[in-house]
Amino acid sequence: MAKFISKNLKNDINTLLGAHKCGKGSAGIGSLANMPWLDFTLPNAMNKLGAVNVAYLFKPNMTGFYLTFRAFFYGELEAKYGKYLPLYLKNKSRHIREFLEESNKLRDDFVFSMDFSENTAVMKKHSAGTIIAKYYEKGNVPSDEELINDLNYFLELYQFVIDNYEDKTDLSVDEWVEVLENEEIIDEKMFSILDIMYNMDDSSATTGQISEKREEIGFDNEKSYNSIIISNSRRIKEFLNKKPIFNDDGTENYWTRFFYGKKVDGSFQFKLQDNLNEAFSRVDRVNDSGVESESFDDININNEFEHKLEVEPMSKEENNYNSFYDYLTKNEYLFDKETIENYLLSLKVKPFAILTGNSGTGKTKLSQLFAQYLTENRPLENENTFSSINTEVLVGKSYESGGWSLNRNDIRDLIPIDDFENSYSIIVDGVPANADLKLNPRLFYKGNELKEHLEELANEDSRQKVPLEILLDEGIENFPEKNLKSFKEDSEEYITFKTNDSRVNNEFFGLSDNFVCEVLGLDKCGEMDIYFDGQKSRERFWARTQARSFDKDLINHLKSLDNLSDLEIKINKEDLLNTLRNPNPIEETDISFERRIGAHLNWCLPKNSFEKFLYVKNSSSWRVIVDGIEAIVEFYMYSVCFTISDDELRNHFNNKDLNDIIEFKADLSTIEFYCNISDLFEKFGNDVNDDVSSDNSNYKIIPVGANWTENRHIVGYYNVITNEYQSTPAYDLIKEANNSTEPYFLILDEMNLSHVERYFADFLSAIESGEKIPLYGEEELTLPENLFIIGTVNVDETTYMFSPKVLDRANVIEFETYSASDYMNDNINLSSPSGNIEYLENPLAGNEIRSYGIDELREIFSDVVIDDEPFWDVLSYEINSFQTILSKSGFDFGFRVINEIVRFMAVAWEYEGKSVVFDNWTRYFDACIKQKMLPKLHGSEKIIGETLEELSNLCSDSVIGTEDMVKYPESFKKLGEMKKILSKQRYVSFIN
């Protein structure tokens, strides 16, 4: 057989074709194909298309065979893509088939999948790669002429695709380089993740390994990278006009844009795609800082810095709570443990939930309280005090560079940089752009002893880490101002200055080094005693500042100018005052460093000290006029600097080697500022701080009106009379969420007071597809990963029922009504959630589960068992049992509901501790039945009477342990209530 196929049959076909086109054949003995096959691979095909060819594939039972144009696989490809191989094959074949369809090349006798009568993994992979196929059944094989004509047509299509098809799915190396160098596309966090993987063995890592590396550079408690990968993948797709990659259930897959994936030693491991890996070696971009190391001074700082910040926080104020349950009970609100758990777990699975129950049961209140809890329980600004930063630094080449560049997140716990760093719209010199505000701290050491020690360590092993402790001093009582009174009372709305800085580097353009001092009318900000190599000197200090933009047109415009030294910039004084706030009192007085002398005899304090001088309130977005053009710019201060003014001391250092290291100490107790802004605010009655909006709420409660028939009530509309876009509170909240990483909650109160589909259809579509919502007269609206939409429901004669379309797309959570007697006599016994509370209460933790397809979900539970059976088998059996019963009355469900049930079980398993034996699974599957399967039930006794009875029996018929009991008590109880209503009213619905 093997010889007949590989030689005789192959040669006969080539003879009929009149050319050598049939290349290989096999009887199909092996791990990759247990069926006979012959393939045809045309010249240049592998270079242009990769693993694509035409083939004859015979069914293993020899009842028929296929002629197919397919994406195929081989051992190396299977090893590379791992579990993503079927997904890769399906998407590759689908995109080529769509191209053929657009080219009018498909015929009616083509099929698009192949059935080999064996449901093995290898056969599924062969079928997954089907672009087109034609089936020939044993005993009904057409003439030789038709067979040859079919084969020639398939080969013509093959050649047509080689000549004309453009791959719009994968990125070339050059395309990867382009997006990696564009911070608008690949943001800093994503670049950091990719950089970590690039430097791992084989460019592979688990999410746990990535999290560990990220923690070493100051990003603690990162449990999920799904949202960041989704957002970056979407930007790549839109920027390069790439085709989407779909899972089996129709949801979009974003991870495979970047990674291959397979299971290694029990953990799922991701690997950079080949072209991405090669592109990374060509990219010159500094990780996490966003600027080149030479951007701000002449000292080349080595960026090989890894550390872990260790701090001792102060005790929280009294309005902080141990848990959300603690917050509820101390504020005298009663919600049972299961409702809290179901609500919070549901948010991880889907950003849309419907809360139903009697009026007054706390549906809206729970959502509002959780949003408030997240805000109130967030670490407070300046709530931590630090005597030191304890880190580990990578030796690297620090003996040559003189120090390390620190990640701006190194000081996240020292100053509120989350309020400082943000994205803003700006216009500079008439060019509009988007800009991100970033801090970039650095550390320079001084002293030959340390340098020599680092060189010895580098010779031993440059990759080793050594401990470092930076001693800090707390607080400065004053703030540097002088002529604030005249500045404030000036009738002009803007204050004008000209920058003396001509630097434009990547996205940064410089302001003058003395900018803060200039706008306040100062020569310097203040002065203090500074000791150089033990010699005391009284020196003045100043602040350095910059602005930033990612807009290429803006940067190119600035670069086209001869210089920026005469660039006139006017800053809105009110905005400037709004950024100033009072410093904390000083507790420690000395800051000590070692530094290289250098050529200019000036130095800059590190970030962990200058934040005590210069504070920023909430944001640093300022209205400006640049060369007569109105704009909004993103401003930040990146250093506090000083230089030696004493001639004798300057001569002392000029006689030394510039590379010598000197000891430096700043005595903060001797600081004198040239004015005190906090006193001036009080003296001159400045109410700027009072004018700053205190509405920093992360939620909005939007009462739904009975007349809502379109989405303008949520997203606003373009006002043709005023030629302006009329926003709404909901629209403003969504825009705020887009500019934040914190959770935001849009609460639609009495959501069904109008037909939901009429005003909410765009949202339902966007939640499922991830696409933007188109708006007339305004940019498309993105629903960010950190936005959660909660709808509350009451049912009476004034409301409308939900359609299956809406119920399919949400978890429906019902709130219990407690008896008046129990409530009034304090007889309601409640318990608190007891699983992984930190995971439960962070709605953004674990939400990568939203994009998981069924294969990834199966992988999660691969080692989980229940009663010595694989949990996956038990779960699939249970879901199928309910689906079978519901299908009898037309209420069955599809892939979306199945996936969301399994995703809910996955986050519940995580919350319960990820035990190998998932003992408590029935409690969460009970919630899935009630939240996902039962809500669509409605109808007369004739339609659903028997269905309710069968479902009740399925919920109750179980023996757990040694006691007979109801298996799914909450669902059983709900079904009992529905049966009672049905017997009385002859009609019932879940939301009744």
N, C-alpha and C positions, 0 to 999 in steps of 0.2 A: 504493500500500500504506500509506504513512505517513498519508495523509488518511483512508483507510478505517478504520484502527485508531484514530487520535487523535480522529476526529469521528464517522463513521458508526456504527462498532461501539459506541463509547462511548455515543452517544445511544440506539441500539437497546436496549442493556442497561438504561440508566436508565428507558426507557419500560417495559420488562418488569418492572422492580422497582417502578415506580410512584413513584419518588423519585430525586432527583439524588444518587446515591452513588458512581458511577464518576467519578473526578476527572480522571485523566490517562491518556494512552496514547501509545505510540510504536512505530515500526517497529524500534527497537532499534539504531540506527546511532550508535555512540559508544564511548567507552572503558569505560563502566560497564555496558553491557548490549548485547551484540551479538545480541539476540533480541527479537521483538515482545513487548509487555507492556501490560497495563491494570491500574491500581491503584485501590483504594477506601480512602480515608482518612477516618475518622469524626471528628466534632467533638471537640475536647479530647484527641485521641489523642496528638499530639506532646507536649503539656504533661504528660500522665500517664505515657506509656509511652516517649516518644522515637520513634525511627525504627522504627515497627511498623505494618504495614497488611495488608490482604487484596489479592491480586493474581492475575491470570491471567498466567502466564509460558509462552511458546510455545518449543518446541525450535527451535534454529536451522535444523534440516533439515525442520521442519514435519511431523514424523511423529506429533506429539501435543502436548498442553499440560497444564499443571498449574494447578489452583486451589489457592492457598496462603495460609495465614496465616503471616506471616514477620516477622523482623527484617531490615530492609533497610539499605542503605548508599548514601551519596551522596558527592560529591567532598570536601566538607568533613570528613565523618566518616572517610573513607579517609585523608585527609591527617593527621588528628588521631591515629588509632590506629596508623597505619603497619602494621608487621608483626604487631601484636596484633589487627588487625581480624578475621581469621577466628576467633580465640579469643574475642573479644568477642561476635561474632554467635552462635557455637555455644553459649556459656554463657547468653546472654540468651534465646535460643530454647528452650534446654533447661529453664531455670527456669520460663518461662511454660508450657511443655508439662507440666512436673511439676505445676504449679498446676491446669491443666485436668484432668489425670489424677486428682488428689486430689478434684476437684469432679465426677468421673464424667461428663465432657463429651466424652471421646474415643470415636470410632466405629471399628469393625473395618476399614472401608474407607479409613482414613487411612494415609498413609505419612509418614515423618519425615525423609526426605532426597529430593533431586531429582536425577535423572540427565539431563543435557542433551546427552549423547552427545559432548560436547567437554570435554576435560580441561584447559581453560585456567584460569589463575588467577582471572579474573573469574567464571567459571562456578562454581568452587569456593566463592567468596565468597557467591554467590547461594544455593548449596545449603547453606552453613554456617548461614544464617539461618532455615532451615526450622523453624517451630514444628509445623505440621501441613500436609499437602498431600493432594490427591486427583488422580490422573492419569487423563486421557482420551486414549485412543489413536485416531489417525486411522483412520476406517472403522468405529469402534466407539463413536462419541459417543452418549450417551443422549439422551432426549427433552428438549425445551425445559423441560418441567415439572420433570424431575429436575435439570437444570442450574440452574434458578432456585432450587429447593429447597436444593440444595447451597450455592449462593452465599448464600442467606439464612441458612443455618445457620452458615456461616463468619462472616458479618457479625454474627450474634447472639453467637457466641463472642468476636468482636472487642469488641463492646460490653460483654460480661460481664467481660472482662479489664480494660477501661478502668475499669469501676465497682468492681471487687473486688480486683484484683491489687495486691499490695504488693511493691515491689522490695526484695528482701533480699540483693542483691548489691552494688550501688553505695551509697556513703555520700552523704547530703545534706550541704550546707554546715554546717548546725547539728550534725550528727553528727561531722563532721570537727573542728569547733571543740571539741566535747566530748572527743574522744580526744586531740587535740593538747594540751589543757590538763591531761590526766591522765597524770602521769609513770609510773603503773603500767602504762599501755597503750603510750604512745609514749615510749620511754626516751630518755635524753639523746643517745646516739649517733645514733639514728634522727632525732631532732629536729634535730640538727646537720646531717645529710645533707639533710633536707628544707629547712632554712633556707638551706643553700648553694645548692640548686637554685632556691629562691624568688627569690634575689638574682641569679641568672644571667639572661642575656638569654633572653627567652621562657620563663623557668622551666625551661630544658632544660640537660642536661649529660650527658656520657659518664661512665662510672665512673672513667676516668682523670682527668678534670677534677675530679671530686669528691675523688679521692685527693689531687690536688695541693693543693686548698683545705684539706683536712683536715691535710695535712702542714704547711701554713703556720700552723696553729693548734696544732701540737705533736703530731699523731698520725702518726708516721712508719710507712712500710712497710705501709700498708694496701692489700692487693691484691684483697680480696673484701668485698662487703657482703651476700652472699647470706644468711648465717646471721642477721644482724641484721634484714634485711627479712623473712625467714621468721618469726622469733619475734614481731616487731611485728605482722605481718599476721595471724598466728594469734590474738594477743591481741585485735585488733580484731574478728575474726570471732566469737570467743567472747563478748566483752563486748557486742557489738551483735546477737548471734545472726544473723549474716549467713551466706549460703550460700557454700559453697566455689566456687572457680573452677578448672576442670580443664583440663589439657592434653589433646591428642589421645590420649595413651597412658594416660590415667586418673590420672596423677599430678597433684597439686594445684599450681596456679600462684599464687605469692604476690606477684610483682612488679606484676601488673596491678591489684592493689588500689590501688596508689599512682600508677602511671605509664602514660602512653602510650609508644610506642617506635617508632623508625624509624632507618634508616641514613642518615647525613649525611656526605658527603665521606669515605666509606670507614670511618667509625666508627659504632657503634651508639649512639644518643642517646636518653636517657629524658627525658620531660617530665611535670611534675606534672599530675595530672588536674585538670580545670577546677574542680570543687567544692573539692578540696583547696587549690588555688591561691588561691581566694577566701577560704577559711577561714583561711588563713595570715595574711591581712591583718587579721584580726579578733583574732588570738591575742596575748595579752600574756604572753609567757613568755621568760625570759632564756636564751639559748642556752648550753649546756654547763655553766653553773654551777648551775642548778636553783633559784636564789633571786633575788629582786628585788635591784636594786643598792642600795636603801636599807635592806636587812634588818639590817645590823650597825652602821651608824653614820649620822650625819646628812649625810655627804658624798655627793652624787650622782655616781656614777662612770659615765662613758660606756663602754658595752660594745663599742664598735667597735674591737676589738683583733685584729690578725692578726700572727702572728710565726712565726719558725722558730727552734727551739732548736738551738744549735751547741755541742757539748761535746767535750772531749778525754778519752777514756776511758783509764784506767790499763790496763796489760797484765793479762790474765786470769791467774788462778791456774793451776797446772799441770794441774788436773783438767778444764780446758776444752780442746776439741778443734776441729780445723779442719773436720771433717765427721763424719757418722755412720760412714762407712767407716773413717776414721782412728780413731774411738773403738773400733770392732770390732777392728781389727788390733792396736792398742796393748794391748787387753785379751785378745789371742790367741784371737779367734773368727774363723772362716773362713766367709764367705758371698760367693758370686759377685755380680758387679755387677748382672746381670739380675734375680736374686732380690730384691736390695735395691730396685732401681728398681720392679719389678713390685709389690712389697709396698707401698711408699710411694705410688706412683701410684694403686693400688687404693683406698687409704684416702680419697683425694680424691673418687673416684667413688661409693663406698658405704662407710658406716661399719661394715660387716660383712664379714669375710674368713675363709676356711677355709684352714688350712695343713695340708698332707698330706705324707707321706713316711715313710721308715723311722724307727723309734725311734732317737733319739739324733742326728738330723740338725739339730737346733737350731730346731725350729718354735716351741716355747714361748720359747726363749731369745732369738730375734730380737725378738719382741714385747716381752719384758721389757727387753732391752737398749735398744731404741729409746725406751721410756718413761723409762728411767733416763737415757739420753743427753739427752732433752729437759729433764729436771730439772737434771742436772749442768751442762749447757751453757747454761742460762739465765743471763742477766746476774746477777751476784751482788749482793746488797744492799751498797750503799755501795762498790761496786768502782770507781766513777768519782770522780775529784776534779775540781773546777771552780774556776777562778780567776774566771770570769765567765760570764754568760749573754748571748749575742749574739742579738739579735732584730731584727725589723722591726715597727714599730708604725704603725698607721693614724692619720693626723693627726686626721681627724674633727673633733669638737668638744672635743678634749682641752684646748684653751686655756681652756675654760669649766669643764669638770668637774674639772680638776686631776689627771687620771691615767687609768688604764685598769684594768678588771677582767681578770685573767689566767685563762686556762683552768687548772683544777687539774692537767691533764696537763703544764702547763709545767714542773712540778717533778718529773715522773715519774722523770727520770734523776738527780735529786738525793737523793730519799728514797724508800723502798720503799712508795709509796702503794698499790700493788696489794695488798699485805698489809694495808693500812690500810682501804681502801675495800671494802666488801662489803655484801651484803644480810643482814639479820638479822630474826628474829622478836622482837617486843617486846610487852610489856603495860604500859600506862601508865594509872594511875588505874583499873585494872580493865578497860581496853579493849584487846583484842588487835589487833595490826597487824603489817604488814611494814614494814621501814625500810631505807634505803640510806644508808651513811655516805659523805660527800663532803667534800673540801677545796675551799676557794674563795679563792685568793690574790688580792691586789690590789697595785697599784703606784701610789704618789702621788709626784708630783714637787714640788719647791719652787724658787722663784726667779722673779722677774719676767722676767728675761732669756729663760728658756726659754718662759715663757708668751707673751711677745711674739713670739718666734720661731715658735711653733706657730700663733699667730693669723695671722701673715704667710703661713705655708704653707697654712693653711686657706683664706685668701682667694684664693690661687693655685689650689689644687685640694685640697679636703678629703679626696679619696679616695686621695691619694698616700701612700706609705709612706716612713718615714725609719728609719735604723738606730738602735738603742739598745743600749748595753752596760751591764749591771748588774754591778758589781764585788762579789765575794763573799769571805767569809772562812770558812775551814774549821774546823769542830769546836769544841766546848766541852768542857773536861775534866771538869766536874762536873755534877751534876744537882740541881735544887732540892728538897731535903727538909730537914725540921728534926726533927720529933718522930716519926720513923718507928718508933723502938724501941717507944714506948708504943702507937703505932698498931698495930704488928704483934702485940705481946704482949697487947693488949686481948682479953679472953675473948670479947667479942661478935663474931659472925660478920660483922656489917654495921657500917659507920660512917654516922652520920646527920648530915644538914645540911638547912637550908632555903634554897631558892633565893631570891635577891633580884631576880630578873629576871622580869618579867611579859610578855615578848614571846611571841606566837604568830604566826608568819608562814608562810602556806602549809603546807609539811610540817614546818617547823622549830619547836621550842619551846626556849627558852633556858634554860641553867643560869646560875648566877651568874658574873659576870666573874672572880671570884676563886676559882672552884671548886677548881682544883688546889691552890691554896695553902690553902684552908679544910680540905680533907680530910686534908692533911698537917700541919695545925696551924700554918700560917704566916700572917703578916700580908701578906707579899709573898714572891715566890719567891727573889729575890736582888737585887743591886745592881751598878751599874757606872758608869764615868765616861762622861758624854754631853756632847757639845759642841753648843751652840746658837748659831749665828751667831758661832762662835769663842769663846764663853764656856763654861767648863767647869762641870759640875754633877754631883754624885753622886746618882743616882736609883735608886729601886727599880722593879722590873718585875713583872708578873703575867701570867697566861694567861687567855684567853677561851675558853669552851667552849660547845658546843651538842649537842643530840640531835635526831634526825630520824625522821620516820615518814611513810609515804605513805597511811596509813589515814585515810579521811575521817571515820569515826566517832570515832577518837581525837582528831583535830585539832578536830572540832566540840565534843567533850567538853571539851577544854582551853580552847577559846574561850568555852565557856559559863561557865567559872569567872570570878569577879570579877577575879582576877589570880592570878599564880603566885608572888607574893612570899612567901607562907607555905606553899608546897607542900613537904611533907616528902619527901625522897628519901633512902633508905638504899642504900648501895652495898656489894656484897660485897667485902671487903678483899682476899681472895685474887685475885679477878678484877682488881682495881686493880693489885696488885703484878705480876700477870702481864703487864700492858701496859708496864711500865717496863723499859728496857734501857739498857746503858751507851752513852754518847756516844763519838764518835770524838775523837782528840786534835786540838787546835787547831793550825792551820798559819798562818793569816793573822788579823790582829787588828782590822782596821777595816771598818766598814760605813758608807758615806756615802750620804745621800739629800738631796733637797730637798723640803720640804713646805710646805703652806699653814698659817698659824698657827692658824686656827680659833678657836672660842669657848671651848673647854674646856681648851686647852693640854695635850692628851694625844694621843699618837700610837701607832700599831701598827707593828711591824716586819713586813716582807713575809715570805711563806712561806719564801723561800730562805734566810732567816737564822734564823727561829725553830725550824726543824727541828733545829737544833744544840742547842737547849735541851730540847725535849720530843720524846721518841721513843715510838713505839708498837710493841709486839711482836706480830707476826702479825695480830692483830685487836683491835678495841676493843668487843667485845660483853661487856657487863657484866650480871650479875644484880643487879637492884635491887628495892626495895619502894617504891612511890609511893603515898603516902596509905594505907598498909596493904595495897596490892595487889602481889603478886609479879609480876615482869616481867623481860624481857631487853631491854635498850635498846642502841641504836647511838650511841656517843659519839665525838665528835671535837673536837680543838682547832683553832681557826682563826686565832688571832693571839696574839702576845706584845706587851704594851702597857706604857706608862709615862706618867707625868705629871710636870709640874714641881712640885717641893716647895719650892724656894728662893723665899722671898718677894720678894727683890730682883729675881730673874730673872723672876718672874711679873709684877711691876710693869713691868719692862722691856718685856715683850711686850704687856701690856695697853694700853700707850701707842701701840701700832702698829695699823695696819689689819689686821683679821682675815684679809683675803685676801692679805696680803703673804706672800711665799715666803721661808723661811729655810733655811739649810744645817744639816743634821743629820749628826752622826757619832757612832757608838757604838764605844767602845774595848773590844773584847772581851777584851783581855789584862788588863783591870782587874776582870773579873767575879768576884764572890764570891757563891757560893750559901750558903744558910743551913744546908744539910747536904749530904752526898754519899751518894747512895743506893747506889752501887756498894760503897763502904766499909762501909756499914751491912749490906748483904747478907752480906758476908764476916764482919763482926764478930759479927753475931747469928745466923749460921748459917742464913740464910734460903735455903731450897732451892726457892723458888717456880720459878725458871727451870729447875731440873732436873726439876720436876714437869710442865712443859709438854710435851705429847706431841711427840715427834720424828717421829712417823709421818705425814709429809706426802707419802706416796707417791702418785703419780698413776696407779698401776696396782694391780690385784689379780689374782693367779693363783688361780682357783677350780677345784679338781679336781672333775670331774663324777662323781657316784656312779652305780653300776649300778642303784640303786633310785629314781632320779629319775623320777617320773611326773607331776609338777605343778610350777608355777612358784614355789612357796613356797621351794624350795631356793635361788632367786636373789633373789626380791623379799621374802622373809619372809612372815609371816602374823600374823593377829590371834589372840592367846592368850586364849581365853575364860575360862581359869582366873584369870589375873592381870589380865584386862581391859586389857592393854597390847599394843602392836604389837611383835612379835618381829622385829627386823631381822636382816640377814645382812651379811657383808662386802661382797657384791656390791651389795646395796641401799644400804649406806652410801657406797660409791664413786660410785654413780649420783647420790645426793643431793649429794655433794661436787661432782661435775661440774656439777650444775645451778647451783651457787653460784660458779662459776669460769669464766674465759674460757680457761684452759689446757687442753690435750688430756689426756684421761683414757682409760685402757685397761682394759677388762674382758676378761681372758684365761681362756677356758673350756678347761681342759686335758682332753684325751681326751673331746672333746665328744660323740662317738658311743658312749660307754660305755652310755648310755641312749638310748631313742628321742628324737631331738631335738625332734620335733613335739610330744611330750607336755609337755615342760617349757619349751619355747622358742617356742611358737606365738604367744603374746602379743607377744613381742619381734619376731618376723618381721612380724607385722601392723603394729606400731608403726613399725618401720623404713620400711615402704613407705608407710603412710598419714600418718605424722607425728602421729597421735593419741596420747593418753595411755593408759597401761596402768591399767585399773581395779583397785583393791585394796580388799579388805574391811577395814573398820576403820581405814583410812588414806586420805589424799588420793591422788588419781590420780597416777601416776608418769610424768613426762616424760623421754623420752630426748633429752638435749640434743645440739646439733650438735657439741659438742666431746667426745662420748663415742664411742669406737671399741670394737667387740666383735670379738674374735679367737677363733676356735675352732680347736683343734689336733686332728688326727685320726690315729689308728693303726688298722690293720685286722688283726684276727685273729678267732678263734672267739668272743671275748668281746664283740665290738662289733657295732653295727648299721649298715646302709647308710643313706645319706642319701636322702631322697625328692627327686624333681624340684623340689618346692616349695621345699626348702631350698637346693638347688644353684642354682636360678634366681636366688636372692636374694643370692648372694655371689660374689666372685671366689675361685676355688679355686687356690691356689698350691702347686705341688709342689716339695719340697726334694730336691736331688740328694744321692746317697750317693757319697762319694769313696772311692777304694781305700785299703786299709790301708797299702800300700807308699808311695803318694804322700803320704799324711798323715804317716807316721812319718819319711819321709826328706825332708820339706819340698819336695816336688816339685809342689805345687799352685800354679799361677800364676794369680793373680787381679789384676784391675784395678779401679780405683775409678770410680764414676759421674762423668761429665764434663759434664753439662748444667748447667742452672740449679739449683745445689745448694741455695741458700736457698729456692727455691720447692719443690723436692723434699722437703726435710726439715721443712717446715712443713705438717703435715697439715691445717691449717685454711685454708691459702692455696689458692684455686682451687676450694673445695668448693661454690661457687655453681653449679657445673656439674651438681650433683645434681638441680636443679630444671629444667634446660633441657629443653624439648621438642624434637622433631625439627626444627622450623623454626628455632629458635635455634641448634641444632647445625649445621644447614646454613649458616647465616649465618657461623658461625665460620670455616668452610672455604671461603667463597665465592671467595676470591682465591688459594687454595692449588692448586698444580698438581704433577703428576708425569708426566714424559715428555711434556710439552706437552699433557696432558689434565687436565681439572678433577679434582682429587683426590677430590671428592665422588662423581663418576661411577665412578671406579676403586674406591673403598671400597664403594659400594652394590653394584657388580657382584660384588665378592669376597664380601661378606656373603651375598648372594643365592645365589651358587654353593654355599656351604657349607650354607645353609638347605635348598636343593633336595635335596642328597644326604642330609642328615640326616632329611628328611621321609619318605624312602622306608621307613625302618625305625621311624618314629614318634618320632624324637628331634628334631623341628624346634623352633624357638623363636619367641617372639612379640615384641611391641613392647618389653617390658621389657629383654630381652637385647640387642636391636638398639640401643636407646638407651644402654645401659650400655657396649656395645662402642664406640659412637661417642664417648661421654663419655671413655672411657679413651684413645681416640686423640687427643681434644682436649687432655687434660692432658699427654699424652706430647708432643704438638706444642708446647705451651707450654714444657715442660721442655727440649725440644730447641732452643728459641730462636725459635719462631714464624716460621720461614723461609717464604718464598713457595713454595719448592720443598722438599717434605717428603721428602728423600732416604731417610731411615732408617725410613720408615713400616712396612716389612715386619717389622722386628724387633718392633715393638709390636703389629702385627696378629697376628703369630705368638703373642704372649702372650695376646691375646684369644681366639684359637682354643683354646688349651690351658686357659685359665682359665674361659671362658664357654660354649664350644660342646661340648667333648669330655667334661666331667665327668659328664654324665647318661648317657653311653654304658655300657650293660651288656647282657648277654644271651648266648645260645648262638650257635654258629657259623651256624646257619640264619638267625637273626634279624639279626645284625650283621656276619657275615663279609664279605659283599659291600660293606657300608657302609664298613667299615674300609679295604678295598682302594681304593675310590673316593676316600675322604678322603686316603689316602696319595698317590695319584696327583695329586690336586689340590694337595697341599702341595709336591710335588717338581717338577711340570711347569712350569718357568719358566726363562727365560734372562735373567739380569741382567747388563747390560754386555756383555762379550764372553766371559764364562765361564759354562759350564753349571754350575748348582749348585742345591741344594735351596732352594726359595723360603722355606719356613717350617720351619727345621731342628728347633726344639724340638718342635713338633707332629708333624712327621714321625717324629722319634725316639720320641715317646710312642706313636704309632700302631703303630710297628714292635714295640715292647715288648708292646703289647696283642695284636697278631697272633700273636706267639710263644706267649704264655700261652693264647690261644684254641686254637691248634693242639694244645697239650699237654693242656689241661684241658677243652676244649669249652665253656668259659664264661669270660667275662672282664668286668671292670668297670674304670672309670677309676681309682678308688681301690681298688687290688687288693693 
